[in-house]
Amino acid sequence: MKMNIPTLVSLLAFSPILTLIIASSSASHLERRKDKHPLNHFYTMKQQIDYSEGPLKIYAADGTVAYRFAKVSFDSSDQGLSTTELQTDSSKVVLTLQSTNDLCAQKTTYEEAQSPRSRTRRVEIYPRGMLKDVWRLNYVDDSGVRHNFRFKRGFADSGGRIYTQVNGHDGELIAELKNEKRKDSWLTQGSKSKEVRVLTLSCTEDSPREQLIAFMALVLSRVDRCGF
């Protein structure tokens, strides 16, 4: 088949556009594959850390207090010892994480003490100087299998996305942290401002929810103490 010059020029001009469309379609398909489970559970914390009224409140989507968070550091000698607790609103402790290296600009591990009922939940932070820190979290299920996740944080930002880790690569999206300004009455009550800066967690139905809630609070605590 003979092809005249104008037709050939038209095809060559269209080729980059076609490549872009295919690449965009593939990227969208990949993103849909990662996000196939809806993030339909929501929790919110005020970004200002203030323990004057006891443990920090963590709100459910309807404004009720779902959990409380407390972190005690024993670092007068810069040893990096700390204990973190996630409690129900009735002060029942549901998760305790301990650290012996809770220091800024150093690798930090928060880990649940081993016991017959524990899931050996763990959060790890790997500082990288001027680059974004690497955050990982994991737990062991009832059959003894460890599940790994990675927090892909924004630059100079508390927000980011949490993915499962499969052979060292990102799998499904299970949660997202977002910085927001909210005007809900249950957040602004007692404040002179009409809006409050918050960090919001949205997560999937089958995600390790309590560990993610504690993780959200740890992110706020780390940023408050060490900066971004």
TORPA-4810 file (N, C-alpha, C, O; in nm, 3 decimals):
<nodes>
NODE_1_0.085_-0.120_0.000_0.000_0.000_0.000_0.088_0.124_0.000_0.177_0.138_0.084_M
NODE_2_0.062_0.214_-0.096_0.138_0.337_-0.103_0.081_0.440_-0.006_-0.040_0.450_0.011_K
NODE_3_0.169_0.516_0.057_0.127_0.618_0.153_0.186_0.751_0.109_0.308_0.764_0.098_M
NODE_4_0.101_0.848_0.084_0.152_0.977_0.040_0.213_1.052_0.156_0.190_1.017_0.272_N
NODE_5_0.288_1.154_0.127_0.363_1.230_0.229_0.271_1.298_0.330_0.300_1.290_0.449_I
NODE_6_0.162_1.365_0.289_0.073_1.428_0.389_0.017_1.329_0.490_0.007_1.358_0.609_P
NODE_7_-0.019_1.207_0.440_-0.073_1.105_0.532_0.032_1.061_0.631_0.003_1.047_0.750_T
NODE_8_0.155_1.040_0.584_0.266_0.999_0.672_0.293_1.104_0.778_0.314_1.071_0.894_L
NODE_9_0.294_1.230_0.738_0.317_1.340_0.833_0.208_1.343_0.939_0.236_1.365_1.057_V
NODE_10_0.083_1.321_0.898_-0.029_1.322_0.992_-0.015_1.211_1.094_-0.040_1.231_1.213_S
NODE_11_0.024_1.092_1.048_0.041_0.979_1.139_0.153_1.003_1.238_0.140_0.973_1.357_L
NODE_12_0.264_1.059_1.191_0.376_1.087_1.280_0.338_1.192_1.383_0.381_1.184_1.498_L
NODE_13_0.258_1.289_1.343_0.216_1.394_1.437_0.122_1.338_1.542_0.123_1.382_1.656_A
NODE_14_0.041_1.239_1.503_-0.057_1.182_1.595_0.005_1.082_1.691_-0.050_1.056_1.799_F
NODE_15_0.120_1.024_1.653_0.182_0.918_1.731_0.211_0.956_1.876_0.177_0.878_1.965_S
NODE_16_0.272_1.073_1.905_0.298_1.109_2.046_0.170_1.124_2.126_0.167_1.090_2.245_P
NODE_17_0.063_1.175_2.060_-0.064_1.192_2.131_-0.121_1.056_2.168_-0.170_1.037_2.279_I
NODE_18_-0.113_0.960_2.073_-0.162_0.825_2.099_-0.085_0.760_2.212_-0.144_0.694_2.298_L
NODE_19_0.048_0.777_2.213_0.132_0.722_2.320_0.093_0.780_2.455_0.088_0.708_2.555_T
NODE_20_0.066_0.911_2.458_0.028_0.979_2.582_-0.104_0.927_2.634_-0.121_0.907_2.754_L
NODE_21_-0.200_0.904_2.541_-0.331_0.852_2.582_-0.319_0.714_2.641_-0.380_0.684_2.744_I
NODE_22_-0.238_0.627_2.577_-0.219_0.490_2.626_-0.152_0.491_2.762_-0.193_0.417_2.852_I
NODE_23_-0.048_0.574_2.778_0.024_0.582_2.906_-0.067_0.632_3.015_-0.065_0.582_3.127_A
NODE_24_-0.149_0.734_2.983_-0.241_0.790_3.082_-0.344_0.688_3.123_-0.378_0.677_3.241_S
NODE_25_-0.394_0.611_3.025_-0.493_0.508_3.053_-0.435_0.400_3.142_-0.501_0.352_3.234_S
NODE_26_-0.308_0.360_3.115_-0.242_0.257_3.196_-0.221_0.305_3.338_-0.241_0.229_3.433_S
NODE_27_-0.179_0.432_3.354_-0.157_0.488_3.488_-0.287_0.493_3.566_-0.290_0.463_3.685_A
NODE_28_-0.396_0.532_3.496_-0.526_0.540_3.563_-0.571_0.401_3.606_-0.626_0.384_3.715_S
NODE_29_-0.547_0.301_3.520_-0.583_0.164_3.553_-0.505_0.115_3.674_-0.561_0.049_3.762_H
NODE_30_-0.375_0.148_3.679_-0.292_0.108_3.792_-0.341_0.173_3.920_-0.345_0.109_4.025_L
NODE_31_-0.378_0.303_3.912_-0.425_0.373_4.031_-0.556_0.314_4.079_-0.578_0.300_4.200_E
NODE_32_-0.646_0.277_3.984_-0.773_0.216_4.023_-0.750_0.082_4.089_-0.819_0.045_4.183_R
NODE_33_-0.651_0.007_4.038_-0.621_-0.124_4.097_-0.575_-0.110_4.241_-0.610_-0.192_4.326_R
NODE_34_-0.496_-0.005_4.269_-0.447_0.015_4.405_-0.556_0.066_4.498_-0.549_0.043_4.619_K
NODE_35_-0.658_0.135_4.442_-0.757_0.201_4.525_-0.893_0.130_4.519_-0.996_0.195_4.531_D
NODE_36_-0.894_-0.002_4.502_-1.021_-0.069_4.476_-1.109_-0.081_4.600_-1.229_-0.106_4.587_K
NODE_37_-1.054_-0.065_4.721_-1.135_-0.068_4.842_-1.157_0.075_4.891_-1.061_0.150_4.905_H
NODE_38_-1.282_0.113_4.918_-1.309_0.252_4.958_-1.254_0.285_5.096_-1.253_0.201_5.186_P
NODE_39_-1.208_0.409_5.112_-1.162_0.458_5.242_-1.283_0.519_5.313_-1.303_0.640_5.308_L
NODE_40_-1.362_0.434_5.378_-1.491_0.480_5.430_-1.500_0.484_5.582_-1.610_0.493_5.638_N
NODE_41_-1.386_0.479_5.650_-1.384_0.498_5.795_-1.296_0.620_5.824_-1.184_0.630_5.774_H
NODE_42_-1.349_0.713_5.906_-1.283_0.843_5.923_-1.258_0.874_6.071_-1.343_0.850_6.157_F
NODE_43_-1.138_0.927_6.098_-1.101_0.970_6.233_-1.024_1.101_6.222_-0.952_1.125_6.125_Y
NODE_44_-1.039_1.185_6.323_-0.982_1.320_6.318_-0.916_1.357_6.450_-0.967_1.324_6.557_T
NODE_45_-0.801_1.426_6.441_-0.731_1.480_6.559_-0.698_1.627_6.535_-0.666_1.666_6.423_M
NODE_46_-0.706_1.707_6.639_-0.655_1.844_6.629_-0.504_1.838_6.616_-0.438_1.757_6.681_K
NODE_47_-0.448_1.925_6.533_-0.304_1.924_6.513_-0.228_1.985_6.630_-0.112_1.951_6.653_Q
NODE_48_-0.292_2.072_6.704_-0.225_2.130_6.821_-0.223_2.028_6.933_-0.328_1.981_6.978_Q
NODE_49_-0.104_1.993_6.978_-0.089_1.894_7.084_-0.092_1.963_7.219_-0.005_2.044_7.251_I
NODE_50_-0.193_1.930_7.300_-0.213_1.993_7.430_-0.265_1.888_7.528_-0.380_1.844_7.518_D
NODE_51_-0.178_1.849_7.622_-0.215_1.747_7.720_-0.272_1.806_7.849_-0.287_1.735_7.948_Y
NODE_52_-0.303_1.935_7.849_-0.351_2.000_7.972_-0.483_1.941_8.021_-0.514_1.950_8.140_S
NODE_53_-0.560_1.881_7.931_-0.686_1.819_7.970_-0.680_1.667_7.958_-0.782_1.601_7.940_E
NODE_54_-0.559_1.612_7.968_-0.544_1.467_7.961_-0.507_1.420_7.822_-0.465_1.500_7.738_G
NODE_55_-0.521_1.290_7.795_-0.485_1.235_7.664_-0.557_1.306_7.550_-0.667_1.358_7.567_P
NODE_56_-0.494_1.308_7.434_-0.549_1.376_7.317_-0.672_1.302_7.265_-0.676_1.179_7.264_L
NODE_57_-0.771_1.377_7.223_-0.896_1.318_7.174_-0.886_1.285_7.025_-0.832_1.362_6.946_K
NODE_58_-0.939_1.170_6.991_-0.948_1.127_6.851_-1.096_1.107_6.820_-1.162_1.024_6.882_I
NODE_59_-1.146_1.182_6.724_-1.289_1.186_6.697_-1.328_1.095_6.582_-1.254_1.078_6.485_Y
NODE_60_-1.447_1.035_6.596_-1.507_0.962_6.484_-1.574_1.063_6.390_-1.576_1.183_6.420_A
NODE_61_-1.627_1.015_6.278_-1.684_1.105_6.178_-1.802_1.185_6.231_-1.828_1.295_6.184_A
NODE_62_-1.875_1.130_6.328_-1.993_1.200_6.382_-1.960_1.295_6.496_-2.051_1.355_6.554_D
NODE_63_-1.833_1.310_6.529_-1.792_1.404_6.633_-1.780_1.345_6.772_-1.739_1.414_6.865_G
NODE_64_-1.813_1.217_6.788_-1.795_1.153_6.918_-1.648_1.118_6.938_-1.575_1.097_6.841_T
NODE_65_-1.606_1.113_7.063_-1.467_1.076_7.093_-1.457_0.923_7.085_-1.516_0.852_7.165_V
NODE_66_-1.382_0.874_6.988_-1.368_0.730_6.967_-1.250_0.673_7.045_-1.259_0.563_7.100_A
NODE_67_-1.140_0.748_7.050_-1.019_0.703_7.119_-0.950_0.822_7.183_-0.984_0.938_7.158_Y
NODE_68_-0.851_0.790_7.266_-0.763_0.891_7.324_-0.620_0.842_7.310_-0.593_0.722_7.310_R
NODE_69_-0.528_0.937_7.299_-0.388_0.904_7.275_-0.300_0.975_7.377_-0.318_1.094_7.404_F
NODE_70_-0.205_0.901_7.432_-0.109_0.960_7.527_0.030_0.907_7.497_0.048_0.789_7.467_A
NODE_71_0.127_0.996_7.507_0.267_0.957_7.483_0.353_1.018_7.594_0.352_1.139_7.615_K
NODE_72_0.426_0.933_7.662_0.513_0.976_7.771_0.657_0.948_7.732_0.692_0.834_7.699_V
NODE_73_0.740_1.051_7.736_0.882_1.035_7.703_0.966_1.042_7.830_0.944_1.128_7.915_S
NODE_74_1.061_0.951_7.842_1.153_0.949_7.955_1.291_0.983_7.901_1.382_0.900_7.904_F
NODE_75_1.306_1.106_7.852_1.427_1.139_7.776_1.509_1.249_7.842_1.576_1.325_7.773_D
NODE_76_1.505_1.259_7.975_1.584_1.362_8.041_1.733_1.343_8.016_1.811_1.438_8.021_S
NODE_77_1.773_1.219_7.989_1.914_1.191_7.961_1.936_1.162_7.813_2.039_1.107_7.773_S
NODE_78_1.836_1.200_7.730_1.843_1.179_7.585_1.862_1.032_7.548_1.933_1.000_7.453_D
NODE_79_1.799_0.944_7.623_1.808_0.801_7.592_1.703_0.757_7.492_1.714_0.649_7.434_Q
NODE_80_1.600_0.839_7.472_1.498_0.805_7.374_1.397_0.703_7.421_1.340_0.631_7.339_G
NODE_81_1.373_0.695_7.551_1.275_0.601_7.604_1.137_0.665_7.603_1.120_0.777_7.650_L
NODE_82_1.038_0.594_7.549_0.902_0.647_7.548_0.800_0.535_7.550_0.828_0.422_7.510_S
NODE_83_0.680_0.569_7.596_0.567_0.476_7.595_0.447_0.548_7.536_0.415_0.661_7.574_T
NODE_84_0.381_0.483_7.443_0.265_0.540_7.375_0.145_0.450_7.401_0.155_0.328_7.395_T
NODE_85_0.030_0.513_7.432_-0.092_0.436_7.457_-0.207_0.488_7.372_-0.226_0.608_7.359_E
NODE_86_-0.282_0.395_7.315_-0.410_0.426_7.252_-0.518_0.369_7.342_-0.517_0.251_7.375_L
NODE_87_-0.612_0.455_7.382_-0.717_0.416_7.476_-0.854_0.437_7.413_-0.870_0.519_7.323_Q
NODE_88_-0.952_0.362_7.462_-1.090_0.391_7.425_-1.133_0.516_7.501_-1.060_0.566_7.586_T
NODE_89_-1.252_0.567_7.470_-1.300_0.686_7.539_-1.323_0.660_7.688_-1.324_0.753_7.768_D
NODE_90_-1.340_0.533_7.725_-1.356_0.497_7.866_-1.223_0.464_7.932_-1.220_0.407_8.041_S
NODE_91_-1.112_0.500_7.866_-0.975_0.486_7.919_-0.922_0.343_7.922_-0.824_0.315_7.990_S
NODE_92_-0.986_0.252_7.849_-0.932_0.117_7.837_-0.819_0.117_7.735_-0.838_0.162_7.622_K
NODE_93_-0.703_0.068_7.773_-0.587_0.066_7.683_-0.603_-0.047_7.582_-0.620_-0.163_7.619_V
NODE_94_-0.598_-0.013_7.453_-0.612_-0.113_7.347_-0.480_-0.138_7.273_-0.466_-0.237_7.201_V
NODE_95_-0.384_-0.047_7.289_-0.255_-0.065_7.224_-0.148_0.015_7.298_-0.166_0.134_7.324_L
NODE_96_-0.038_-0.052_7.330_0.077_0.015_7.392_0.200_-0.010_7.305_0.232_-0.125_7.272_T
NODE_97_0.268_0.097_7.269_0.391_0.088_7.190_0.505_0.149_7.270_0.492_0.259_7.324_L
NODE_98_0.616_0.079_7.277_0.731_0.127_7.352_0.850_0.149_7.259_0.864_0.083_7.156_Q
NODE_99_0.935_0.245_7.296_1.054_0.274_7.216_1.174_0.297_7.306_1.162_0.353_7.415_S
NODE_100_1.289_0.252_7.259_1.415_0.278_7.330_1.506_0.370_7.248_1.620_0.396_7.287_T
NODE_101_1.455_0.418_7.133_1.536_0.505_7.048_1.450_0.617_6.987_1.465_0.652_6.870_N
NODE_102_1.360_0.671_7.069_1.267_0.775_7.023_1.337_0.910_7.022_1.317_0.994_7.110_D
NODE_103_1.420_0.930_6.920_1.502_1.051_6.909_1.487_1.110_6.769_1.472_1.037_6.671_L
NODE_104_1.492_1.241_6.760_1.484_1.308_6.630_1.608_1.276_6.547_1.717_1.257_6.601_C
NODE_105_1.589_1.269_6.416_1.699_1.249_6.320_1.769_1.115_6.336_1.880_1.096_6.285_A
NODE_106_1.706_1.020_6.406_1.762_0.886_6.419_1.654_0.783_6.390_1.535_0.810_6.405_Q
NODE_107_1.698_0.665_6.346_1.601_0.558_6.325_1.527_0.531_6.456_1.588_0.514_6.561_K
NODE_108_1.395_0.529_6.447_1.312_0.511_6.566_1.216_0.395_6.543_1.156_0.382_6.436_T
NODE_109_1.201_0.311_6.646_1.107_0.199_6.640_1.014_0.204_6.760_1.058_0.214_6.874_T
NODE_110_0.885_0.198_6.732_0.783_0.185_6.837_0.725_0.045_6.823_0.678_0.007_6.716_Y
NODE_111_0.730_-0.032_6.932_0.692_-0.173_6.920_0.605_-0.218_7.035_0.625_-0.178_7.150_E
NODE_112_0.510_-0.303_7.003_0.423_-0.363_7.104_0.498_-0.477_7.173_0.560_-0.560_7.107_E
NODE_113_0.491_-0.480_7.305_0.557_-0.586_7.379_0.494_-0.721_7.346_0.372_-0.730_7.330_A
NODE_114_0.576_-0.824_7.335_0.524_-0.956_7.301_0.449_-1.015_7.419_0.494_-1.010_7.534_Q
NODE_115_0.333_-1.072_7.387_0.250_-1.141_7.487_0.159_-1.236_7.411_0.148_-1.226_7.289_S
NODE_116_0.094_-1.331_7.481_0.006_-1.425_7.410_-0.104_-1.357_7.329_-0.152_-1.413_7.231_P
NODE_117_-0.145_-1.236_7.370_-0.257_-1.169_7.303_-0.211_-1.057_7.209_-0.293_-0.998_7.138_R
NODE_118_-0.082_-1.027_7.208_-0.034_-0.916_7.124_-0.021_-0.959_6.979_-0.011_-1.078_6.949_S
NODE_119_-0.021_-0.861_6.890_-0.003_-0.887_6.747_0.134_-0.833_6.701_0.160_-0.818_6.582_R
NODE_120_0.219_-0.805_6.800_0.354_-0.755_6.773_0.351_-0.642_6.671_0.422_-0.644_6.570_T
NODE_121_0.267_-0.543_6.698_0.255_-0.429_6.608_0.376_-0.338_6.623_0.429_-0.321_6.732_R
NODE_122_0.418_-0.280_6.510_0.542_-0.203_6.509_0.533_-0.087_6.410_0.471_-0.097_6.304_R
NODE_123_0.596_0.026_6.449_0.610_0.141_6.360_0.758_0.175_6.354_0.824_0.182_6.458_V
NODE_124_0.811_0.197_6.234_0.953_0.228_6.216_0.968_0.356_6.134_0.898_0.376_6.035_E
NODE_125_1.061_0.442_6.177_1.089_0.566_6.106_1.237_0.567_6.066_1.324_0.544_6.150_I
NODE_126_1.263_0.593_5.939_1.400_0.598_5.888_1.428_0.739_5.836_1.389_0.770_5.724_Y
NODE_127_1.495_0.824_5.915_1.527_0.960_5.868_1.625_0.957_5.752_1.710_0.868_5.742_P
NODE_128_1.611_1.056_5.661_1.700_1.064_5.545_1.748_1.207_5.522_1.756_1.253_5.408_R
NODE_129_1.781_1.276_5.631_1.834_1.411_5.618_1.733_1.506_5.559_1.622_1.520_5.611_G
NODE_130_1.770_1.573_5.449_1.682_1.670_5.385_1.571_1.603_5.304_1.475_1.669_5.264_M
NODE_131_1.584_1.474_5.278_1.481_1.402_5.204_1.368_1.360_5.298_1.381_1.371_5.420_L
NODE_132_1.258_1.313_5.240_1.146_1.267_5.320_1.184_1.143_5.401_1.250_1.053_5.349_K
NODE_133_1.142_1.140_5.528_1.163_1.020_5.608_1.084_0.903_5.548_0.983_0.923_5.482_D
NODE_134_1.133_0.782_5.572_1.060_0.662_5.533_0.991_0.607_5.657_1.055_0.582_5.759_V
NODE_135_0.860_0.588_5.648_0.781_0.534_5.760_0.725_0.398_5.720_0.670_0.382_5.611_W
NODE_136_0.741_0.300_5.808_0.685_0.167_5.784_0.609_0.121_5.908_0.644_0.158_6.021_R
NODE_137_0.506_0.040_5.888_0.435_-0.020_6.000_0.397_-0.162_5.962_0.377_-0.193_5.845_L
NODE_138_0.387_-0.248_6.062_0.354_-0.387_6.036_0.294_-0.451_6.160_0.302_-0.397_6.270_N
NODE_139_0.235_-0.568_6.139_0.180_-0.646_6.250_0.179_-0.793_6.210_0.191_-0.826_6.092_Y
NODE_140_0.164_-0.881_6.310_0.157_-1.025_6.287_0.013_-1.069_6.308_-0.046_-1.040_6.412_V
NODE_141_-0.045_-1.141_6.211_-0.184_-1.184_6.226_-0.192_-1.312_6.309_-0.090_-1.364_6.355_D
NODE_142_-0.314_-1.363_6.326_-0.336_-1.479_6.414_-0.268_-1.606_6.363_-0.243_-1.698_6.441_D
NODE_143_-0.238_-1.611_6.234_-0.171_-1.729_6.179_-0.019_-1.715_6.177_0.051_-1.802_6.126_S
NODE_144_0.031_-1.603_6.233_0.175_-1.584_6.242_0.238_-1.515_6.122_0.361_-1.509_6.112_G
NODE_145_0.157_-1.464_6.030_0.208_-1.397_5.910_0.221_-1.247_5.938_0.128_-1.184_5.987_V
NODE_146_0.338_-1.191_5.905_0.357_-1.047_5.925_0.311_-0.971_5.801_0.346_-1.006_5.688_R
NODE_147_0.233_-0.865_5.824_0.182_-0.780_5.717_0.253_-0.646_5.723_0.262_-0.584_5.829_H
NODE_148_0.305_-0.602_5.610_0.386_-0.480_5.604_0.316_-0.370_5.525_0.245_-0.396_5.427_N
NODE_149_0.337_-0.246_5.570_0.277_-0.129_5.506_0.380_-0.017_5.500_0.474_-0.012_5.579_F
NODE_150_0.359_0.074_5.404_0.448_0.189_5.392_0.367_0.317_5.384_0.267_0.325_5.313_R
NODE_151_0.412_0.418_5.460_0.349_0.550_5.457_0.428_0.639_5.362_0.545_0.668_5.387_F
NODE_152_0.366_0.682_5.253_0.430_0.771_5.156_0.388_0.913_5.189_0.286_0.962_5.141_K
NODE_153_0.467_0.977_5.272_0.433_1.110_5.322_0.466_1.218_5.221_0.561_1.205_5.143_R
NODE_154_0.387_1.326_5.224_0.418_1.440_5.140_0.541_1.512_5.193_0.578_1.494_5.309_G
NODE_155_0.603_1.593_5.110_0.723_1.667_5.152_0.682_1.781_5.243_0.593_1.859_5.209_F
NODE_156_0.747_1.792_5.362_0.713_1.894_5.462_0.564_1.893_5.491_0.500_1.998_5.494_A
NODE_157_0.510_1.774_5.512_0.366_1.758_5.525_0.338_1.637_5.614_0.406_1.535_5.604_D
NODE_158_0.237_1.649_5.702_0.198_1.535_5.785_0.113_1.436_5.707_0.098_1.321_5.748_S
NODE_159_0.057_1.481_5.596_-0.032_1.396_5.518_0.043_1.299_5.428_0.163_1.311_5.407_G
NODE_160_-0.032_1.203_5.375_0.026_1.106_5.284_-0.064_0.984_5.272_-0.173_0.980_5.328_G
NODE_161_-0.017_0.885_5.197_-0.095_0.762_5.173_-0.022_0.640_5.229_0.101_0.635_5.232_R
NODE_162_-0.101_0.543_5.274_-0.045_0.420_5.330_-0.085_0.303_5.240_-0.203_0.280_5.213_I
NODE_163_0.016_0.229_5.195_-0.005_0.117_5.104_0.044_-0.013_5.169_0.135_-0.012_5.253_Y
NODE_164_-0.016_-0.124_5.129_0.042_-0.253_5.163_0.174_-0.266_5.088_0.195_-0.203_4.985_T
NODE_165_0.263_-0.348_5.142_0.391_-0.375_5.077_0.394_-0.521_5.033_0.376_-0.612_5.113_Q
NODE_166_0.417_-0.542_4.904_0.424_-0.676_4.847_0.558_-0.690_4.777_0.582_-0.626_4.674_V
NODE_167_0.645_-0.775_4.832_0.779_-0.795_4.775_0.853_-0.663_4.757_0.922_-0.642_4.657_N
NODE_168_0.838_-0.574_4.855_0.909_-0.447_4.851_0.845_-0.340_4.766_0.902_-0.232_4.750_G
NODE_169_0.727_-0.368_4.709_0.660_-0.272_4.623_0.524_-0.234_4.682_0.465_-0.309_4.759_H
NODE_170_0.475_-0.115_4.643_0.344_-0.071_4.690_0.234_-0.159_4.632_0.231_-0.186_4.512_D
NODE_171_0.143_-0.202_4.720_0.026_-0.278_4.677_-0.098_-0.191_4.683_-0.105_-0.087_4.618_G
NODE_172_-0.197_-0.235_4.761_-0.324_-0.163_4.768_-0.316_-0.045_4.865_-0.246_-0.050_4.966_E
NODE_173_-0.389_0.059_4.832_-0.405_0.172_4.922_-0.501_0.133_5.033_-0.613_0.089_5.005_L
NODE_174_-0.459_0.148_5.161_-0.548_0.111_5.271_-0.587_0.231_5.357_-0.683_0.224_5.434_I
NODE_175_-0.512_0.343_5.345_-0.542_0.458_5.431_-0.479_0.584_5.375_-0.386_0.579_5.294_A
NODE_176_-0.532_0.698_5.421_-0.477_0.826_5.379_-0.486_0.925_5.495_-0.587_0.929_5.566_E
NODE_177_-0.381_1.003_5.514_-0.380_1.111_5.612_-0.386_1.244_5.538_-0.314_1.265_5.440_L
NODE_178_-0.474_1.334_5.584_-0.488_1.464_5.519_-0.485_1.577_5.621_-0.548_1.568_5.727_K
NODE_179_-0.412_1.684_5.588_-0.418_1.807_5.666_-0.539_1.886_5.620_-0.558_1.909_5.501_N
NODE_180_-0.621_1.927_5.715_-0.743_2.000_5.680_-0.768_2.112_5.780_-0.711_2.115_5.889_E
NODE_181_-0.854_2.205_5.739_-0.909_2.305_5.830_-1.058_2.281_5.839_-1.128_2.281_5.737_K
NODE_182_-1.108_2.258_5.962_-1.247_2.221_5.980_-1.320_2.323_6.066_-1.261_2.389_6.151_R
NODE_183_-1.452_2.334_6.041_-1.535_2.429_6.116_-1.641_2.360_6.201_-1.732_2.426_6.252_K
NODE_184_-1.631_2.229_6.218_-1.728_2.155_6.298_-1.734_2.210_6.440_-1.630_2.241_6.499_D
NODE_185_-1.854_2.222_6.494_-1.870_2.280_6.628_-1.800_2.197_6.735_-1.750_2.253_6.833_S
NODE_186_-1.794_2.066_6.717_-1.728_1.981_6.817_-1.576_1.993_6.812_-1.507_1.943_6.901_W
NODE_187_-1.524_2.060_6.710_-1.381_2.088_6.703_-1.348_2.230_6.746_-1.245_2.254_6.810_L
NODE_188_-1.435_2.325_6.713_-1.407_2.466_6.742_-1.454_2.508_6.881_-1.423_2.618_6.926_T
NODE_189_-1.527_2.421_6.950_-1.577_2.455_7.083_-1.461_2.490_7.177_-1.366_2.413_7.191_Q
NODE_190_-1.471_2.607_7.240_-1.366_2.653_7.330_-1.251_2.723_7.260_-1.156_2.766_7.325_G
NODE_191_-1.259_2.734_7.128_-1.154_2.800_7.052_-1.201_2.938_7.006_-1.319_2.958_6.979_S
NODE_192_-1.108_3.032_6.998_-1.141_3.166_6.950_-1.150_3.169_6.797_-1.206_3.263_6.740_K
NODE_193_-1.097_3.069_6.733_-1.098_3.064_6.587_-1.224_2.993_6.537_-1.280_2.908_6.606_S
NODE_194_-1.267_3.029_6.416_-1.384_2.967_6.356_-1.349_2.836_6.286_-1.438_2.761_6.246_K
NODE_195_-1.222_2.809_6.271_-1.179_2.684_6.211_-1.055_2.630_6.282_-0.977_2.707_6.339_E
NODE_196_-1.038_2.500_6.277_-0.931_2.434_6.349_-0.851_2.347_6.252_-0.908_2.280_6.166_V
NODE_197_-0.719_2.350_6.265_-0.633_2.265_6.184_-0.635_2.123_6.241_-0.611_2.103_6.360_R
NODE_198_-0.662_2.027_6.154_-0.673_1.888_6.199_-0.595_1.797_6.104_-0.559_1.835_5.993_V
NODE_199_-0.569_1.676_6.153_-0.517_1.568_6.069_-0.626_1.462_6.064_-0.672_1.416_6.169_L
NODE_200_-0.666_1.422_5.945_-0.776_1.328_5.928_-0.726_1.197_5.868_-0.650_1.197_5.771_T
NODE_201_-0.769_1.086_5.928_-0.738_0.953_5.877_-0.862_0.895_5.810_-0.970_0.893_5.870_L
NODE_202_-0.847_0.848_5.689_-0.952_0.770_5.624_-0.892_0.634_5.588_-0.780_0.627_5.536_S
NODE_203_-0.965_0.526_5.616_-0.908_0.392_5.597_-1.015_0.294_5.553_-1.135_0.320_5.564_C
NODE_204_-0.971_0.180_5.504_-1.062_0.077_5.453_-1.120_-0.005_5.566_-1.074_-0.002_5.680_T
NODE_205_-1.225_-0.080_5.531_-1.295_-0.163_5.629_-1.203_-0.269_5.690_-1.209_-0.292_5.811_E
NODE_206_-1.119_-0.332_5.608_-1.038_-0.444_5.655_-0.896_-0.403_5.695_-0.809_-0.490_5.709_D
NODE_207_-0.871_-0.275_5.712_-0.738_-0.228_5.752_-0.717_-0.249_5.903_-0.814_-0.263_5.977_S
NODE_208_-0.590_-0.250_5.949_-0.562_-0.259_6.094_-0.592_-0.125_6.161_-0.501_-0.047_6.188_P
NODE_209_-0.720_-0.101_6.187_-0.768_0.033_6.218_-0.704_0.095_6.342_-0.660_0.209_6.338_R
NODE_210_-0.700_0.020_6.450_-0.645_0.077_6.574_-0.497_0.111_6.559_-0.450_0.211_6.612_E
NODE_211_-0.423_0.029_6.487_-0.282_0.059_6.462_-0.268_0.184_6.376_-0.178_0.265_6.399_Q
NODE_212_-0.356_0.202_6.279_-0.353_0.320_6.194_-0.389_0.446_6.272_-0.333_0.553_6.248_L
NODE_213_-0.483_0.434_6.364_-0.522_0.549_6.447_-0.405_0.591_6.536_-0.375_0.709_6.548_I
NODE_214_-0.339_0.492_6.598_-0.220_0.522_6.678_-0.110_0.580_6.590_-0.036_0.668_6.633_A
NODE_215_-0.100_0.531_6.467_0.001_0.581_6.373_-0.024_0.728_6.342_0.070_0.808_6.340_F
NODE_216_-0.149_0.765_6.318_-0.182_0.906_6.292_-0.134_0.994_6.406_-0.074_1.099_6.383_M
NODE_217_-0.160_0.951_6.529_-0.119_1.029_6.646_0.034_1.035_6.657_0.088_1.138_6.697_A
NODE_218_0.102_0.927_6.623_0.249_0.926_6.627_0.307_1.022_6.524_0.408_1.088_6.550_L
NODE_219_0.244_1.030_6.407_0.290_1.125_6.305_0.281_1.268_6.359_0.376_1.345_6.346_V
NODE_220_0.167_1.302_6.419_0.151_1.436_6.477_0.254_1.461_6.586_0.315_1.568_6.592_L
NODE_221_0.273_1.362_6.672_0.367_1.376_6.784_0.509_1.395_6.734_0.583_1.479_6.786_S
NODE_222_0.548_1.318_6.633_0.684_1.326_6.578_0.708_1.462_6.512_0.812_1.525_6.533_R
NODE_223_0.611_1.508_6.433_0.625_1.637_6.365_0.629_1.751_6.466_0.705_1.847_6.450_V
NODE_224_0.546_1.741_6.571_0.544_1.845_6.674_0.679_1.856_6.745_0.723_1.965_6.780_D
NODE_225_0.743_1.742_6.765_0.869_1.740_6.839_0.990_1.764_6.750_1.083_1.834_6.790_R
NODE_226_0.990_1.706_6.631_1.110_1.706_6.547_1.097_1.792_6.422_1.196_1.814_6.352_C
NODE_227_0.977_1.839_6.391_0.957_1.911_6.267_0.940_1.813_6.152_0.935_1.692_6.173_G
NODE_228_0.930_1.865_6.031_0.909_1.781_5.914_1.039_1.717_5.868_1.040_1.642_5.770_F
</nodes>
